[in-house]
Amino acid sequence: PKSWQDAQCFKPERFMEDGRSADSEVENFKSIPFGAGRRGCPARDLGTRVLELVVAQLLHCFNWKLPEELNGNQELEMSERLIGATAVREHELWAVPTPRLPIPLL
């Protein structure tokens, strides 16, 4: 009872700053599958950084083009459909990577 009067009573307003909950930092809902607040995934930020690095490496090390059968004659179909709460591509996207840098540098 040195900290609060009626310390035995549950009063959530003690933990609120400016009318906001301590866990209201979750404003970016794309990360919800990783949990939120104190119970969130501790490696979420690391996973995001590693994924960004891998995509950047793929873009840097390879030239990307459409397969020969498309040959630039078709418009690239980018439509999506929903399966539950997940958006998936309507049609598969195939791309052909060719090395841009000499092999020892890869």
URPE-V543196 format. One record per backbone hydrogen bond with DSSP energy under -1.0 kcal/mol. CO is the residue of the C=O (numbers start at 1). NH is the residue of the N-H. E is the energy in kcal/mol with one decimal. If there is no record, write none. Layout:
<<CO	NH	E> <CO	NH	E>>
This chain:
<<6	9	-1.6> <11	14	-2.0> <12	15	-1.9> <13	16	-1.0> <17	20	-1.9> <20	17	-1.8> <21	24	-1.4> <23	26	-1.0> <25	27	-1.8> <28	31	-1.3> <29	32	-1.2> <31	34	-2.0> <32	35	-2.4> <34	41	-2.4> <36	39	-1.3> <37	40	-1.4> <41	44	-1.4> <43	47	-3.0> <44	48	-2.1> <45	49	-2.3> <46	50	-2.7> <47	51	-2.3> <48	52	-2.2> <49	53	-2.2> <50	54	-2.5> <51	55	-2.3> <52	56	-2.3> <53	57	-2.4> <54	58	-2.3> <55	59	-2.3> <56	60	-2.2> <57	61	-2.6> <58	62	-1.2> <61	100	-2.7> <63	98	-2.3> <65	96	-3.5> <67	70	-1.0> <67	71	-1.6> <70	73	-2.6> <79	90	-2.8> <81	88	-2.9> <83	86	-2.0> <86	83	-3.1> <88	81	-2.7> <96	65	-1.5> <98	63	-2.9> <102	105	-1.7> <103	106	-1.6>>
